[in-house]
């Protein structure tokens, strides 16, 4: 029986060339690399952020916004949450497609040697982390799905959340909001972006360390 279980586990994570291709497509789709390629704008049609789209602007925002003038409380919160549904549904739908073609298996095989020593999480979490670089909502939805399907435990969930919460939506926010400061930078634009990306790992590693020491007993039942 033990041999049968080991064989089943091995087959579950068996990876072929098609799985690696699916993973590459998934990374390109969720990473935002297709968004702003000079001279190849047509590639943005294959980007998650482009497909998710944005709401248009109003000529008189003070009078005719999506929430209305002075909207507050539960009603405003409900309308905001409702606006997130299409993006989350799109991300989950594409994840199912990539999963079908083996992207999760390929991510698990390739990224586990990196993510396991650094953060203590399996490589199959890689797509959720990559998605968070563009969309905090889609990244959170993919993470929740991994937890609901028992692909990750609570400790790994906390570490993943720490990684995502630090600099959430990094690529979108950096180029959309941070672009106002690009003219004042004395270093190449890519340097601050790489620094913030590295610090996401530092923050998650600190959280992992705290969980393994201060809160060790709270997760003693988890492997």
C-alpha positions as CSV (number, residue, x, y, z in Angstrom):
1,X,0.0,0.0,0.0
2,X,2.8,2.4,0.8
3,X,4.4,1.7,-2.5
4,X,1.1,2.5,-4.3
5,X,0.8,5.8,-2.5
6,X,4.3,6.7,-3.4
7,X,3.7,5.8,-7.0
8,X,0.5,7.9,-7.0
9,X,2.3,10.9,-5.5
10,X,5.1,10.5,-8.1
11,X,2.6,10.5,-11.0
12,X,0.8,13.5,-9.5
13,X,3.9,15.6,-9.8
14,X,5.2,14.1,-13.0
15,X,6.2,16.9,-15.4
16,X,6.5,16.9,-19.1
17,X,7.6,19.5,-21.7
18,X,4.0,20.7,-22.0
19,X,3.8,21.5,-18.3
20,X,6.9,23.7,-18.6
21,X,5.5,25.5,-21.6
22,X,2.2,26.1,-19.7
23,X,4.2,27.5,-16.7
24,X,6.1,29.9,-19.0
25,X,2.9,31.1,-20.5
26,X,1.4,31.6,-17.1
27,X,4.4,33.6,-15.8
28,X,4.3,35.8,-18.9
29,X,0.5,36.3,-18.6
30,X,0.5,37.2,-14.9
31,X,3.9,39.0,-14.6
32,X,3.0,42.1,-16.6
33,X,6.0,41.7,-19.0
34,X,3.6,42.1,-22.0
35,X,2.1,45.3,-20.8
36,X,4.5,47.9,-22.0
37,X,6.9,46.6,-24.7
38,X,8.0,49.3,-27.0
39,X,7.1,48.6,-30.6
40,X,5.1,45.5,-29.7
41,X,2.1,46.9,-28.0
42,X,-0.1,44.2,-29.6
43,X,1.4,41.8,-27.0
44,X,-0.5,43.6,-24.2
45,X,-3.6,41.7,-25.5
46,X,-2.1,38.6,-23.8
47,X,-1.5,40.3,-20.5
48,X,-3.7,39.7,-17.4
49,X,-4.0,43.4,-16.4
50,X,-5.0,44.4,-20.0
51,X,-7.7,41.7,-20.1
52,X,-8.9,42.7,-16.6
53,X,-9.2,46.3,-17.8
54,X,-10.1,49.4,-15.8
55,X,-13.1,51.6,-15.3
56,X,-13.2,54.8,-17.4
57,X,-12.9,58.3,-16.0
58,X,-15.7,60.8,-15.3
59,X,-15.7,64.4,-16.6
60,X,-17.1,65.5,-13.3
61,X,-15.8,63.0,-10.7
62,X,-17.2,65.0,-7.8
63,X,-20.7,64.5,-9.1
64,X,-20.7,61.3,-11.1
65,X,-18.3,58.7,-9.7
66,X,-19.0,54.9,-9.6
67,X,-19.9,55.2,-5.9
68,X,-21.7,58.5,-6.2
69,X,-20.9,61.7,-4.4
70,X,-20.1,61.2,-0.7
71,X,-20.8,57.4,-0.7
72,X,-19.9,55.8,2.7
73,X,-20.5,52.8,4.9
74,X,-21.5,49.3,3.9
75,X,-23.1,50.3,0.6
76,X,-19.9,51.9,-0.7
77,X,-17.9,48.9,0.5
78,X,-20.2,46.5,-1.3
79,X,-19.9,48.4,-4.5
80,X,-16.1,48.4,-4.3
81,X,-16.0,44.7,-3.6
82,X,-18.4,44.1,-6.5
83,X,-15.9,45.8,-8.8
84,X,-13.2,43.3,-7.9
85,X,-15.3,40.2,-8.9
86,X,-14.5,40.2,-12.7
87,X,-10.7,40.4,-12.1
88,X,-10.7,37.6,-9.5
89,X,-13.0,35.4,-11.7
90,X,-10.7,36.0,-14.7
91,X,-7.6,35.0,-12.6
92,X,-9.2,31.9,-11.3
93,X,-10.5,30.9,-14.7
94,X,-7.0,31.2,-16.3
95,X,-5.4,29.4,-13.4
96,X,-7.7,26.4,-14.0
97,X,-6.6,26.3,-17.6
98,X,-2.9,26.5,-16.7
99,X,-3.4,23.9,-14.0
100,X,-5.0,21.5,-16.5
101,X,-1.9,21.8,-18.7
102,X,0.5,21.1,-15.8
103,X,1.7,24.6,-14.9
104,X,1.3,24.0,-11.2
105,X,3.3,20.7,-11.4
106,X,6.1,22.5,-13.3
107,X,6.1,25.4,-10.8
108,X,6.3,22.9,-7.9
109,X,9.3,21.1,-9.4
110,X,11.2,24.3,-10.5
111,X,10.4,26.7,-7.6
112,X,10.4,24.4,-4.6
113,X,14.3,24.3,-4.4
114,X,14.1,28.1,-4.2
115,X,11.0,28.8,-2.1
116,X,11.3,25.9,0.4
117,X,14.7,27.0,1.8
118,X,14.0,30.7,1.8
119,X,10.3,30.8,2.9
120,X,9.4,27.2,3.8
121,X,6.6,27.1,1.2
122,X,6.2,24.7,-1.8
123,X,6.9,25.7,-5.4
124,X,3.2,25.3,-6.4
125,X,2.6,28.7,-4.6
126,X,4.8,30.4,-7.3
127,X,1.9,31.4,-9.6
128,X,0.0,33.0,-6.7
129,X,3.1,35.0,-5.8
130,X,3.7,36.1,-9.4
131,X,0.0,37.1,-9.8
132,X,0.3,39.3,-6.7
133,X,2.9,41.4,-8.5
134,X,0.1,42.7,-10.7
135,X,-3.1,42.2,-8.8
136,X,-3.5,42.0,-5.0
137,X,-7.0,40.7,-5.3
138,X,-6.2,37.9,-7.8
139,X,-3.1,36.9,-5.8
140,X,-5.2,36.6,-2.7
141,X,-7.9,34.6,-4.4
142,X,-5.3,32.1,-5.8
143,X,-3.7,31.8,-2.3
144,X,-7.1,31.2,-0.7
145,X,-7.8,28.5,-3.3
146,X,-4.5,26.7,-2.5
147,X,-5.4,26.8,1.2
148,X,-9.0,25.6,0.7
149,X,-7.7,22.7,-1.4
150,X,-5.2,21.7,1.4
151,X,-2.3,22.4,-0.9
152,X,-0.7,24.6,1.8
153,X,-1.1,24.6,5.6
154,X,-1.9,27.6,7.8
155,X,1.8,28.4,8.5
156,X,2.6,28.5,4.8
157,X,-0.5,30.7,4.3
158,X,0.8,33.2,6.8
159,X,4.2,33.4,5.2
160,X,2.6,33.8,1.7
161,X,0.4,36.5,3.0
162,X,3.4,38.3,4.5
163,X,5.2,38.2,1.1
164,X,2.1,39.4,-0.7
165,X,1.2,42.2,1.7
166,X,4.6,43.7,1.5
167,X,4.6,45.8,-1.6
168,X,1.3,44.3,-2.9
169,X,0.6,44.9,-6.6
170,X,4.3,45.9,-6.9
171,X,4.6,46.2,-10.7
172,X,1.3,48.0,-11.2
173,X,1.7,50.4,-8.3
174,X,5.4,51.1,-9.0
175,X,4.8,52.1,-12.7
176,X,1.4,53.7,-12.1
177,X,2.0,55.7,-8.9
178,X,5.8,55.7,-8.6
179,X,6.3,56.9,-12.2
180,X,5.7,60.5,-10.8
181,X,9.0,60.3,-9.1
182,X,11.0,58.7,-12.0
183,X,12.3,62.1,-13.1
184,X,14.0,62.6,-9.7
185,X,15.7,59.2,-9.5
186,X,19.5,59.2,-9.6
187,X,19.6,55.4,-10.2
188,X,18.1,53.3,-13.0
189,X,14.4,52.8,-12.7
190,X,14.8,49.1,-12.4
191,X,17.0,49.3,-9.2
192,X,14.2,50.4,-6.8
193,X,11.9,47.8,-8.3
194,X,14.4,45.0,-7.7
195,X,15.1,46.3,-4.2
196,X,11.5,46.2,-3.2
197,X,11.1,42.8,-4.8
198,X,14.1,41.5,-2.7
199,X,12.6,43.1,0.5
200,X,9.4,41.1,0.0
201,X,11.5,38.0,0.6
202,X,13.2,39.6,3.6
203,X,9.9,40.4,5.2
204,X,8.5,37.0,4.6
205,X,11.6,35.4,6.0
206,X,11.3,37.5,9.1
207,X,7.7,36.4,9.5
208,X,8.7,32.7,9.0
209,X,11.4,33.1,11.7
210,X,8.9,34.6,14.1
211,X,6.5,31.7,13.5
212,X,9.3,29.2,14.0
213,X,10.3,30.7,17.4
214,X,7.8,33.0,19.1
215,X,4.7,31.2,17.8
216,X,6.3,27.7,17.3
217,X,3.7,26.0,19.6
218,X,0.8,27.4,17.6
219,X,1.9,25.4,14.5
220,X,3.4,22.4,16.3
221,X,0.7,20.1,14.8
222,X,1.6,21.0,11.2
223,X,4.3,19.2,9.3
